[in-house]
Amino acid sequence: MPAPLSATPELPRYVPDGHDVATLWHIIGLPERGLALQAALSEGIPYHVFGRLAQTTGFSQQQLREATGIARTTLQRRQREGRFSQAESDRLYRFAEVYAAAVRLYNSDGRAAHDWLSRPAKGLGGARPIDTLQTMLGTEQVLDLIGRIEYGVLT
């Protein structure tokens, strides 16, 4: 019988630092870039990455599941199978990429990044960034908004 969805060992919080070995990608167990990441996403990322990503970002597994458009029954099936589909893997990767960008925006403050992703954003027409991540377009809009904020462009 599979372990409960919340059975993930305690992981360190992600704090981006160019000199820190424990990058978000290292913590959650994915290659950071390149062909290794492409291969991992194509093959389907291991189920344990889901729990690590939720715990590391401070979002509940339900919030992460909803943000990435993964149905509860699908998540239960992936837990039994041990791996996500290519499309689900891509959505989980995009979530991690947005979270990492938000943490950089808030000068390594993961709590501030979490809070920003959870609040309505004027630059997204009042939508919460976390609610727009189920599609590539929504993800691009959030990353674009983060870029505009970083460069002081009014949003």
Summary of the structure (lengths in Angstrom):
residues: 155
radius of gyration: 15.1
end to end distance: 48.9
largest distance: 51.8
contacts: 440
relative contact order: 0.13
helix: 60%
strand: 1%
